[in-house]
Amino acid sequence: MDVSMTRRSRSRNVSKLAVVLLALSASQTLAQGDDRLRSDWAWLNRYRVENAALPPASGDRVVFMGNSITEGWAPLFPTLFPGRPYIGRGISGQTTPQMLVRFRQDVVALKPKVVVILAGTNDIAGNTGPSTIEMIEDNLMSMSEIATANGIRVVLASVLPVDDYPWKRGLEPAPKIIALNGWMKQYATTHGAVYLDFHSPMQNERHGMKRELTYDGVHPNEAGYRAMAPLAERAIGEALMK
């Protein structure tokens, strides 16, 4: 028997086994995620312990409400916003209806002076099913109204530029993001909120994110977060003056 053929056969078998094992692992992860979505769709339990452990609100506390972009940003807060009482309440993969469900416990109950809402990209990606721009607008309006009714100033952050989602190719999100951001800017102007424009300085010629600011075309890398920080600080300062 040809030894080289035997080795190639073994190599193919090993490769097939690896693919099977990866598929089983992915299936198990998805099943666990599905179980949580069925039992805690908005993931109300995600920050329950952290919220209970927070000291009483003092100073200019700010809560950042969002998805994985906010969740990935929060560990850098002590470096990018030194001495600021800023709290991250982002959950990876979340859409605006999920954030709306948990808005009272993860924002209002923490008694911040300002909330920075950075949301909408996962809706456009269809993470929790089909979603129109109007549906996203409705959820952003509802979160803003809840905040305002509780004396919390609102910063509406633009959706970051994306020209394609790595996990769901071919949706052509760029024009939808631009349209949603245009609505946000207008809504902020007419409702006493502050519009925080991340999109304009971070976009490239295709209305995706500049390569040096991202690691996957959707999420900022550290350079991206460093570019976002002074813009956020300026918007928060403007909100505090309202």
C-alpha positions, 0 to 999 in steps of 0.5 A: 500500500502507498504510504503517502496515500495512507497518510493523506487518507488519515489526514482527511479523516482527521479533518472530517473529525475536526469539522464534526467536533466543531459542528457539535460544539457550535450546535451546543453553544447555539442550543445554550443560547436558545435556552437563555433566549427562551427563559430570559429573552432580554437577559434581565439577569445579565447585570443583576448582581453588578447593579445590586452592588453599585453604590448610591448614585453620585456625581455625574453618573452616566450609563452606556446602554448598548450591544457588543460595541458597548460591552467591548468598550466598558473595560476601557472606561477607566483608561479612556474616561479616568475618574468618570463614574461611567457604567457600561450596560452593553450585551453582545448581540442585542437588539433595541426591543431587548434593550427596551425591556431591560431599560428600567433595571439597567438604566433608570434604576441606576439613577444616572444623569445621562444615558448614552444609547448606542443601538440599532445595528443588530436590528438591521442585521436581523439578530432577533428577526426582521426589523424595519427602520420604523421599528428601530425608531419606535424602540429608540423613542421609547427608551428616550421617553422613559429616560426623559420621564425619569429626569435622565438626559439622553444622548442618542449615538449614531450607529457605527458604519458597516458595509457588510455583516460578517455573520450575515453577508449581503444585507447592504446595511450602509444606506439603512444605517445612514437613514436611521442616523438621519432620523436620530439626528432629527429626533434629538434636535426636536426632543431635547436630546443630544445626537452623537455622530460616530458615523461621519468621522469613522466611515470610509468611502464605501460607508463602512468603517475605516480599516484602522478603526475595526477588527471585523468591519463592525466592532471597533478595535482599541484605536476605534474606541480611542477615536470614539471617546472624546466624541462621547465625552463632548456629547455627555458634557453637552447633555449635562448642560441642558 
